Every structure is written in structure tokens, then in C-alpha cells.
Amino acid sequence: MATGDILRDELLALIDGHGAHQPFEAAVADFPDDAINRLPPNVPYTPWHLLEHIRITQADLLDYIRSRAYLAPSWPEAYWPARDATATPRQFALTVEGFRSDRSALHELVADPATDLLSTIPNTPGHTILREVRLVGDHNAYHTGEFAILRQVMGTWPPGRDE
């Protein structure tokens, strides 16, 4: 296997949550509706806030890769919902689906052999698709793990779940 193929495969595994990370799907599975907007102990955001942050950040990095007219949103305000914002179960589901949709778009971009992972993205300070995809994967893995810990602290894992 060529080095480029190995790199591409490793990035796809990172995006898809394989390896040493808990997959996103496992972290969000069977999340109870009554806990979507509950504040965990000593945490200033809800489970939905955290998932929405992951979704927003991934969408922003995807836009950064694709759009030459990219304008960075204000940090940190634009990357998190308002502290008092709440979500319905439908909005929670849309957050999860939006994350999955953008992750799929990143997967397709990386899987495409025509995508040069090492080329510099135009109008950036030397950033490559490799760099941005690695950032997305690291950010998603970090916060997916955080979400899993919040579930543990909040007692929202389904009964009988293997730990």
C-alpha cells in the first residue's frame, strides 16, 4: 500500500471515530430526552450544548476547507449555543444528524483520491487539508470522550450497558 493510501486510511479512521476513541454513535446512543438540557455537576453547559459545539466546529472547519470566501466566526461566541439556550428532542436529533452529515462530507473529501491532502488550502497561512482534518478528528474525539464522561456523571447510560 502506498504511503498516501495509508495516510488517507488513517485520517478516515480518525474522522469515523475508530481506534482508541469511542465512536460518536456509541456516545450519543439512547440519550434520554429529559437530560438534553440538564446541567451536569460543576459544568456550565448541557449535553446538547456540547454536541452543538462539536457540530458547529466541525461545520466551520469543513467550510474552511471548501470555501475560498470563508470568514471566521467570532470565538468563542459563535462556536457554542447561548448558555441559556435549550433544545427540544427534535433539535437534539438535528444536531446529531448535522454532525453526521458534515462528518460524511469530510469522509468523502478525504476518501477521494483526487484530494491532495498535503496541498496548501488557498488563502490560508499554509494550512493543508491534512491539518484541518486532523484538527476536526482530534476535536471530535476529545469532546465525544467528554460527552461520554458527562453521561457517566449524569447517570444517563442505558441500564445494562457494558462499561
QUIWOBEL-V76181 format. One record per residue. N is the residue number from 1. SS is DSSP state (h for helix, s for strand, l for the rest). PSI is psi as a letter, one per 40 degrees, with the letter a starting at -180 (* if undefined). Layout:
N/SS/PSI  N/SS/PSI
//
This chain:
1/l/h  2/l/i  3/h/d  4/h/d  5/h/d  6/h/d  7/h/d  8/h/d  9/h/d  10/h/d  11/h/d  12/h/d  13/h/d  14/h/d  15/h/d  16/h/e  17/l/f  18/l/i  19/l/b  20/l/e  21/l/i  22/l/h  23/l/i  24/h/d  25/h/d  26/h/d  27/h/d  28/h/e  29/l/h  30/l/f  31/l/h  32/l/h  33/h/d  34/h/e  35/h/e  36/l/d  37/l/e  38/l/h  39/s/h  40/l/i  41/l/h  42/l/f  43/l/h  44/l/e  45/l/i  46/s/i  47/h/d  48/h/d  49/h/d  50/h/d  51/h/d  52/h/d  53/h/d  54/h/d  55/h/d  56/h/d  57/h/d  58/h/d  59/h/d  60/h/d  61/h/d  62/h/d  63/h/d  64/h/d  65/h/d  66/h/d  67/l/h  68/l/e  69/l/e  70/l/h  71/l/h  72/l/h  73/l/i  74/l/h  75/l/h  76/l/e  77/h/d  78/h/e  79/h/e  80/l/i  81/l/i  82/l/i  83/l/d  84/l/e  85/l/i  86/l/i  87/l/i  88/l/i  89/h/d  90/h/d  91/h/d  92/h/d  93/h/d  94/h/d  95/h/d  96/h/d  97/h/d  98/h/d  99/h/d  100/h/d  101/h/d  102/h/d  103/h/d  104/h/d  105/h/d  106/h/d  107/h/d  108/h/d  109/h/d  110/h/d  111/h/d  112/l/h  113/l/e  114/l/e  115/l/h  116/l/h  117/l/d  118/l/e  119/l/i  120/s/h  121/l/h  122/l/i  123/l/f  124/l/i  125/l/f  126/l/e  127/l/i  128/s/i  129/h/d  130/h/d  131/h/d  132/h/d  133/h/d  134/h/d  135/h/d  136/h/d  137/h/d  138/h/d  139/h/d  140/h/d  141/h/d  142/h/d  143/h/d  144/h/d  145/h/d  146/h/d  147/h/d  148/h/d  149/h/d  150/h/d  151/h/d  152/h/d  153/h/d  154/h/e  155/l/f  156/l/e  157/l/i  158/l/i  159/l/i  160/l/e  161/l/h  162/l/h  163/l/*
//
